């Protein structure tokens, strides 16, 4: 099954599907099964959301984080 067909089944864009598969590949390349890779990815996403929530509570950290993201995206 190709990314386009999988994206259609998942109800997401092909680029989002490919990005998700790339994230899973990080874990499967380390020897995790697909199921374990999905769980690891979900854990990492939870950590990122929690960290972003914590950052948003502190104006000085929020500004530094926003600047870091801006710099990373505009390389």
C-alpha atoms as one frame of an Amber mdcrd trajectory, in Angstrom:
protein
   0.000   0.000   0.000   1.356   3.399  -0.930   1.314   6.585   1.111  -1.498
   8.064  -0.987  -3.803   5.094  -0.342  -2.885   4.969   3.353  -3.511   8.709
   3.684  -6.934   8.245   2.141  -7.757   5.440   4.585  -6.542   7.576   7.498
  -8.425  10.657   6.299  -5.308  12.836   6.221  -3.217  14.498   3.540  -0.517
  12.478   1.850   2.173  14.799   3.236   0.842  14.360   6.799   0.803  10.601
   6.313   4.387  10.594   5.027   5.504  12.778   7.959   3.832  10.383  10.408
   5.492   7.379   8.763   8.854   9.159   8.945   8.323   9.655  12.684   7.536
   5.968  13.114  10.585   5.034  11.061  12.806   6.676  13.693  11.575   4.058
  16.168  11.377   1.061  13.839  14.967   1.745  12.748  15.893   1.309  16.420
  14.294  -2.140  16.446  10.819  -1.342  17.777   7.782  -3.022  16.238   5.248
  -0.830  14.443   2.925  -1.036  17.459   5.750  -0.057  19.814   6.788   2.741
  17.457   3.266   4.172  17.511   3.228   4.046  21.325   6.670   5.686  21.553
   5.591   8.392  19.114   2.451   9.065  21.163   4.530   9.302  24.353   6.874
  11.783  22.709   3.971  13.893  21.426   2.486  13.964  24.960   5.836  15.128
  26.345   6.035  17.879  23.739   2.494  19.083  24.453   3.145  19.112  28.200
   6.415  20.977  27.720   4.730  23.526  25.440   2.020  24.025  28.044   4.643
  24.634  30.731   6.513  27.068  28.481   3.332  29.037  27.812   2.979  29.762
  31.542   6.251  31.721  31.693   6.454  34.879  29.543  10.267  34.971  29.448
  10.525  31.316  28.430   7.617  31.700  25.995   9.460  34.485  24.132  12.720
  32.522  23.995  10.879  29.417  22.776   9.007  31.375  20.110  12.286  32.868
  18.889  13.933  29.428  18.796  11.049  27.978  16.782  11.144  30.955  14.403
  14.888  30.511  13.900  14.513  26.762  13.315  11.768  27.154  10.730  13.437
  30.007   8.885  16.820  28.445   8.268
